[in-house]
Amino acid sequence: MIRLTPSFAGQFLGIGGLFVGLNSLTMTVCAARIGDITETVWQTQAIRFLTLADPSVRFAVFGTVLLGIVCGLLGGFLVVRRMSLVGDALSHAVLPGVALGFLWNMEKDPVAIFIGATVAGLLGTGLVHLITRTTRLKEDAALGMILAGFFGAGLCLMSMFQRLPTGNKTGIDKFLFGQASAIGAEDIRLMTVVTVLVLGLICVGYKEFLLVSFDPGFAKVCALPTRWLQHGLMLLLTFSVVIALQAVGVVLVSAMLITPAATAYLLTDRMHRMLIYGALIGMLSGVTGAFLSFLGTHLPTGPFMVLSASSFFVVAFLFAPNRGVIPRWWMARSQRVRIVRENTLKAVYQILENEEFRRESVSLRELAERRRLTFDEALREVRSLVSMDFATAVDDLVALTPSGWQRAASIVRNHRLWELYLTHAVQMAPDHVHDDAEKIEHILGEDAVRQLERRLEFADRDPHGRPIPAVQVIHGRPNGNREKRATGYGKSS
C-alpha cells in the first residue's frame, strides 16, 4: 500500500522555500547562449560554471533546477496513469498561446506569454475531452489531432510575427527549440511561483491525487471530486509545460516530463519515492545539460538536458535493482543454476533412497542415468555441488555433505508434500501432480511448508506411497547411523 510519509511533504516544501529566495535575482543576461563566450578551454569553462561566475549561467541553472522539480513531480502522475502522450500533446498545444501572449504588447512578456499558453493548453485538453465524449474516436486519435492542429496554428502565428520589424528581436522563436540562457529574472520569478504552487498542491492533495490516479472508481465511491482533481492535475501540468518552454522548447518539453519520471519508475515501487526520485533526476538532468552546453560555443542547452535525462534512464534500464536488464538476467541465470543444482541433489537422494540408504555415495554413472545426462554433463553438475560444499567427490563416487543432505531432503519433502496437497485439496489424480511439483519444489519457503504439513496433518507418505522426509531425516547427517536414517520417516514435530 502506498503511503504519504511525513518526510515527503517536508522535503518538497523545503525545496520550494529554498527557491522562493531566487526572486532577488535581477542581473541581466549577458549572453545569447550559455556557450556564446570567447574562451573555449573546457577546464576554464567548467570552473566558471561551477562558480556561477556569469549571470546567464546563474539564471539557467536556477531555471533548470526549478524545471526539473516540476516536471519530475507531475511526470510521475502521467507515467503511472499511462498518459504520457497527454504531455506531448499539451506541449504542442500551448504554442499558439505563446504567440498570442507575445501579441499582447509585441514583446517577450513572461506573464502575458504564461497566461496565453495556459489558456491554449487548457483549451486543447478541453477539446480532447469533448471529442472523446461526443464521438467514437479514442483518446489517442483526439490527442494526435489536437497536437497537430494547435502546433500548426502556432507555427503559422510565429512565422507571421517573425516578419514584423521587431520580430527577430523578441526571442519568440526560442520557444520552439528552447534556450535556457535566455531565461531572465522575470522568468525565474514566474518559475518559482509555479514550482511552489505545484509543490504545495501536491503535498496537500497527495492522497487524493494518488487515489484518483490508481483507482478512480474507488475515489468516486469515496465521494471525492474526481473530475475536479483531474482538471486540477491538468492545470498543474499546463503550468509545468509553459515554464519549461523557455528552457527546452515545445519540441523537447515532453521528454523532460516523461523521462525522469520513467527513470524513477524503474527504481522504486512507492509513489512518494517515485516523485522524489523523479524530481531529483529532473534537477540533475537540467544542471548536467546546462553544464555540458557551457563547455563549448553554440551548444544548445535543451537537447543536452534531454540527453542527460535519457542517459539516467539508460543506466536505470540496465542496472536498476529488480527491474534492470542486467540484474534480471543475473537473477534468472542464478535461479536456473540453483534449480539444476537442487535437481542433482534430489537425484542423489533418490538413488540412495532406492538402496534404502545402505551406502553413503553414488557413482557418476548412476547419477548420469538418473538425470538422463552424459557422463561429462553429470561431472559438471557434481563439480558445481562440490564448489558449493554440497558434496564431495572421490574418483567417480559422489557423497553428500551435511548441508547438501539437508538441502536434498528438503527438496524431496517439498515435492512430495505438494503432490499430496494437490491430490487432497484440488482432487487431482496422483499421476498428474508430478510436473507441477517439479516447479513448485524450488520456491516453497519454510513457512509455506509448515502450513502444508499442518493442513495435511503431518502425513508421512505421498500419493504414491513414498515416505516424506521428516525433520529428523532433513537434519540428520548422511554419514551418520544408516539404520536410524533409513527408519527416520515419521510425523514432523
C-alpha positions, -999 to 999 in steps of 0.1 A, spaced: 0 0 0 14 34 -10 15 59 19 24 96 22 53 98 46 59 129 67 93 134 51 77 137 17 59 170 24 88 183 44 114 177 17 95 193 -11 83 223 9 119 228 20 130 228 -17 102 252 -26 111 275 2 147 275 -9 138 287 -44 114 314 -33 145 334 -24 155 334 -61 132 364 -66 161 387 -56 179 378 -88 178 409 -110 210 408 -130 207 410 -168 215 382 -192 249 387 -207 250 361 -235 226 349 -261 236 313 -254 253 299 -224 282 288 -246 285 320 -265 317 333 -249 352 339 -262 370 313 -240 366 278 -252 390 258 -230 367 233 -213 386 233 -180 382 271 -177 345 268 -188 339 242 -161 353 263 -134 333 293 -145 302 272 -145 308 257 -111 315 291 -96 284 306 -113 305 334 -125 282 345 -153 247 359 -147 234 339 -176 247 307 -160 230 316 -127 197 321 -143 200 290 -165 210 268 -135 182 280 -113 157 278 -140 166 242 -150 165 232 -114 130 245 -109 120 230 -142 134 196 -131 114 197 -99 81 205 -115 85 181 -145 97 153 -123 67 156 -100 40 159 -125 56 134 -149 52 108 -122 15 110 -123 15 109 -161 36 77 -162 15 58 -136 -17 69 -153 -4 59 -188 -10 95 -200 25 102 -214 10 113 -248 -10 139 -230 21 157 -220 34 157 -256 1 169 -270 -1 196 -243 34 209 -250 25 214 -287 -10 228 -280 4 258 -260 24 272 -289 -5 293 -303 -9 307 -268 28 317 -267 23 336 -299 -8 353 -287 9 362 -255 36 379 -275 9 398 -294 -4 413 -262 23 441 -262 46 429 -291 74 419 -268 85 389 -247 64 394 -215 67 363 -194 34 369 -176 15 375 -208 30 345 -225 23 323 -195 -14 334 -195 -17 329 -232 0 295 -232 -21 283 -202 -53 292 -219 -42 275 -251 -32 244 -232 -65 242 -213 -84 248 -245 -65 219 -261 -72 194 -233 -108 206 -232 -112 198 -269 -97 164 -264 -122 157 -237 -150 170 -259 -140 149 -289 -138 117 -268 -171 123 -251 -191 132 -282 -176 110 -309 -164 74 -313 -128 85 -315 -105 73 -288 -82 95 -268 -51 88 -288 -67 99 -320 -81 131 -304 -46 139 -289 -30 134 -323 -54 158 -340 -51 185 -313 -13 182 -312 -10 186 -350 -37 213 -353 -26 236 -325 11 231 -334 4 241 -370 -15 272 -359 13 282 -336 39 278 -363 18 300 -386 14 327 -360 51 326 -351 62 329 -388 39 359 -392 54 376 -361 89 369 -374 82 391 -405 74 421 -383 100 448 -379 107 438 -342 100 400 -347 136 388 -347 145 408 -316 118 394 -293 132 360 -288 98 344 -295 115 319 -318 134 305 -288 102 289 -275 103 264 -304 136 246 -295 144 263 -262 173 284 -250 180 282 -213 205 311 -214 176 334 -224 159 329 -190 158 362 -172 149 374 -137 112 377 -146 112 341 -159 128 329 -126 102 347 -105 74 331 -126 90 296 -124 95 300 -87 58 308 -81 47 278 -103 71 255 -85 59 265 -51 23 262 -62 28 227 -77 47 215 -46 21 229 -22 -9 214 -41 7 180 -45 17 179 -8 -18 189 4 -37 167 -20 -13 139 -24 -36 112 -11 -65 124 -33 -43 126 -64 -29 92 -56 -63 76 -53 -76 92 -85 -45 80 -103 -46 44 -92 -83 37 -85 -107 63 -99 -137 41 -93 -130 38 -56 -123 75 -55 -159 81 -68 -173 57 -42 -154 78 -15 -172 109 -28 -140 125 -40 -144 152 -67 -125 131 -92 -134 153 -122 -121 184 -104 -90 166 -93 -83 155 -128 -88 190 -141 -65 204 -114 -38 179 -124 -42 190 -160 -39 227 -149 -7 220 -130 6 200 -160 -1 230 -182 18 253 -158 48 230 -159 48 228 -197 46 266 -200 76 272 -177 96 245 -195 92 261 -229 119 287 -224 145 261 -214 138 231 -237 112 243 -262 80 229 -274 97 200 -292 115 186 -262 94 195 -232 76 162 -232 109 144 -228 116 163 -196 81 154 -184 83 117 -191 120 106 -190 129 115 -153 96 100 -141 101 69 -162 136 65 -147 122 68 -112 95 43 -120 122 17 -126 138 24 -92 110 21 -67 75 7 -61 64 35 -38 47 65 -53 61 91 -29 97 78 -36 90 79 -73 80 115 -71 111 124 -51 134 104 -74 118 120 -105 123 155 -91 159 147 -82 166 132 -116 149 161 -133 171 186 -114 203 166 -122 194 164 -158 188 201 -160 220 211 -143 240 185 -163 226 197 -196 234 233 -187 269 223 -177 276 204 -209 263 232 -231 286 257 -213 318 237 -222 317 248 -258 303 275 -280 269 274 -297 258 243 -278 221 242 -271 210 236 -235 177 220 -241 189 190 -261 217 184 -237 192 183 -208 171 157 -227 202 137 -234 212 138 -198 178 126 -187 180 98 -213 214 88 -200 200 84 -165 172 63 -180 196 41 -198 216 35 -166 184 26 -147 172 5 -175 204 -16 -174 212 -16 -137 181 -8 -117 176 -33 -88 150 -59 -96 139 -42 -128 172 -35 -147 181 -58 -176 214 -69 -161 201 -77 -126 171 -95 -140 193 -115 -163 216 -123 -134 187 -134 -112 173 -156 -139 207 -172 -145 213 -177 -108 178 -193 -105 185 -217 -134 218 -227 -119 202 -232 -84 174 -254 -99 199 -276 -117 219 -280 -86 189 -289 -65 177 -314 -91 211 -330 -89 209 -332 -51 174 -347 -54 187 -373 -78 215 -383 -54 190 -386 -26 166 -407 -47 194 -431 -57 204 -436 -20 167 -440 -11 162 -467 -37 191 -486 -20 174 -480 14 204 -458 24 227 -488 27 256 -469 12 269 -434 15 277 -424 -21 266 -428 -56 286 -433 -88 288 -407 -116 273 -433 -139 243 -438 -117 238 -401 -114 241 -396 -152 215 -423 -158 191 -409 -132 195 -373 -146 194 -385 -182 227 -368 -189 260 -377 -205 289 -385 -182 306 -352 -188 274 -333 -181 269 -352 -148 306 -345 -140 300 -307 -144 270 -308 -121 289 -327 -95 317 -301 -97 291 -274 -91 279 -292 -60 315 -296 -47 321 -259 -53 291 -251 -31 302 -276 -4 271 -297 -11 290 -328 -20 324 -345 -20 338 -365 -49 365 -391 -49 373 -408 -82 338 -414 -96 319 -416 -63 298 -387 -50 288 -383 -14 266 -355 1 279 -332 28 257 -323 58 245 -291 41 240 -310 8 220 -337 25 198 -312 43 190 -294 10 184 -326 -9 160 -339 17 142 -305 18 136 -306 -19 123 -341 -18 100 -331 11 87 -301 -8 80 -322 -39 61 -349 -21 42 -326 2 29 -306 -28 19 -338 -46 -1 -348 -16 -16 -313 -13 -28 -314 -49 -44 -348 -45 -62 -338 -13 -71 -301 -19 -75 -299 -57 -85 -336 -61 -60 -341 -89 -51 -376 -100 -18 -389 -85 -3 -394 -119 -10 -357 -129 8 -339 -100 44 -347 -107 51 -319 -132 36 -292 -111 55 -304 -80 87 -303 -101 83 -265 -104 69 -256 -70 95 -276 -50 122 -250 -57 103 -219 -45 84 -232 -14 96 -214 17 97 -229 52 66 -211 63 46 -225 34 59 -259 41 49 -257 78 14 -247 67 12 -276 43 23 -300 70 -3 -288 94 -30 -289 67 -21 -324 57 -19 -335 94 18 -343 92 13 -371 67 43 -393 62 35 -407 27 30 -390 -6 2 -401 -31 25 -428 -45 33 -443 -11 68 -429 -9 79 -416 25 80 -378 31 113 -369 48 106 -357 83 125 -332 104 147 -360 118 158 -370 83 163 -335 70 186 -325 99 203 -359 100 238 -364 88 244 -385 57 274 -401 73 255 -410 105 238 -442 116 223 -457 84 197 -477 103 185 -446 122 184 -426 90 167 -453 70 139 -455 95 138 -418 102 105 -412 84 76 -402 106 55 -373 116 73 -339 119 75 -323 152 
